[in-house]
Amino acid sequence: MLAELALVLGLLPSSARPLRPVATYSIVARDPATGELGVAVQSHWFSVGSNVSWAEAGVGAVATQSFIDPAYGPLGLQLMRAGRSAPDTLKALLAGDAQRDVRQVGMVDAQGRVATHTGSLCIPAAGGQEGKEYVVQANLMDKPSVWPAMAKAYEAAKGDLAERLLAALDAAEAEGGDIRGRQSAAIVVVKARSSGRPWADRIFDLRVEDNPAPLVELRRLVKLQRAYNHMTAGDDCVAVADWPCAEREYGTARALEPQHAEMAFWYAIALATAGRLEAARPLFAQAFAADPRWRELVKRLPDVNQLPKDKALVDAILAIR
C-alpha cells in the first residue's frame, strides 16, 4: 500500500489513514515561458494548503485531494526527482494504493508532462482534465462544469503563473464552486531550477487557513508577497551598494503597496544612505506618522552599519515631520 511505502521512506507515521474529504478544486501547472511550477487550491475545509499543495523547483508539483493521502505529495516529488515523468509517477503511486478509488491527484513535472486522476468513489460532481502543461481537478462541486471553466480561464489569462493560477480559482468559484461553500485557499509557485536552497526557490507560498472569502484574501496576500519580493531584491542591491538597483526595486514595492509604512521606511533609508535625503523625506514622514517608533529605529541603525555614521544626517532625518 502507498501508506506502507511512505512509512518505509519515513514520510508518514504508522497511524496514517485516509482523512475526511479535503480540497475541492485545484490546478497544477508549469509555465512554458519561465519553467516555474505551481499549485493553487480552494476548499471548504480548514487549512487546505497544509496537505494538498506540494512543489519543488526543478522537479514538479502535486495536488493531492479528495479522501486525501498526503504521501502523494512527498512521494510524487521524490519519484519525479529521480527522473520519472508525472504520468509514470502517478501510475506507480496509484498502483500501490488500495484506496485509489477515493483519491484525486494532479501532477506536473519539470518538463511539463502532466497527469490527473479522479477515483470512481470521489464525491460528485468530480472530475479533471489535462491541458498543455497543466491539469485541473475538482470534487464535491456544485456542478460538473467547474473544472472545464478553470481550464478555459487558465488558458485565457494573462500575467505570470501565479496570476493565471488565481484566474483558474476565480473561474471555479464563479461557476458555482464547492457544494459546501468556501473556507481556505493556498498557492505555491517555485522557480524553474533548484538553487539547492529550497527556501530561496519559493516565489509564492501562501495559505489562507480560514476565511469567509478565501480567494479575495489570497489575492491580497499574493499582491503583498509581490511587493515583499521586490523589497528582498532591494535589500540584495543595498548589500552591494547598487543604489540605482535598490531604488528601482524598493520603488516597485512601494508602487504595489503605497500605504505600507515599513516599505516606505526602508526605501527611505536606502535613499538617505545614497545621499538622496530630499527624495527620502516624504517616505520618512509617512513611516513616522504611522508609528513614532520608526524614529527610534533610525537612531539605532548607524551603529550596525545600516545608515551612515553621520550625526548631521541622522538629526536631519529625525527632524522630518
VENMOSUL-V40457 format. One record per backbone hydrogen bond with DSSP energy under -1.0 kcal/mol. CO is the residue of the C=O (numbers start at 1). NH is the residue of the N-H. Records with the same first field share a line. If there is no record, write none. Layout:
BEGIN
CO=NH + NH
END
This chain:
BEGIN
1=5
2=6
3=7
4=8
5=9
6=11
7=10
13=16
22=66
24=139
25=42
26=137
27=40
28=135
29=38
31=35
36=31
37=190
38=29
39=188
40=27
41=186
42=24 + 25
43=183 + 184
47=50
48=51 + 52
52=64
54=62
56=59 + 60
59=110
60=56
61=108
62=54
63=106
65=104
66=22 + 68
68=19
69=72
70=73
71=75
72=76
73=77
74=78
75=79
76=80
77=81
78=82
79=84
80=83
85=89
86=90
87=91
88=92
89=93
90=94
91=95
92=96
94=97
97=100
99=102
100=103
101=121
102=67
103=119
104=65
105=117
106=63
107=115
108=61
109=112
113=109
115=107
117=105
119=122
123=140
125=141
127=138
129=136
133=30
134=131
135=28
136=129
137=26
138=127
140=179
143=146
145=149
146=150
147=151
148=152
149=153
150=154
151=155
152=156
153=157
160=164
161=165
162=166
163=167
164=168
165=169
166=170
167=171
168=172
169=173
170=174
171=175
172=177
173=176
177=142
183=211
184=43
185=208
186=41
187=206
188=39
189=203 + 204
190=37
197=200
201=191
204=189
206=187
208=185
209=47
213=217
214=218
215=219
216=220
217=221
218=222
219=223
220=224
221=225
222=226
223=227
224=228
225=229
226=230
227=231
228=232
229=233
230=234
231=235
232=236
233=237
234=238
235=239
237=242
238=241
241=243
242=246
243=247
244=248
245=249
246=250
247=251
248=252
249=253
250=254
251=255
252=256
253=257
257=260
260=264
261=265
262=266
263=267
264=268
265=269
266=270
267=271
268=272
269=273
270=274
271=276
272=275
276=280
277=281
280=284
281=285
282=286
283=287
284=288
285=289
286=290
287=291
291=294
292=295
293=297
294=298
295=299
297=301
301=304 + 306
302=305
308=310
310=314
311=315
312=316
313=317
314=318
315=319
317=320
END
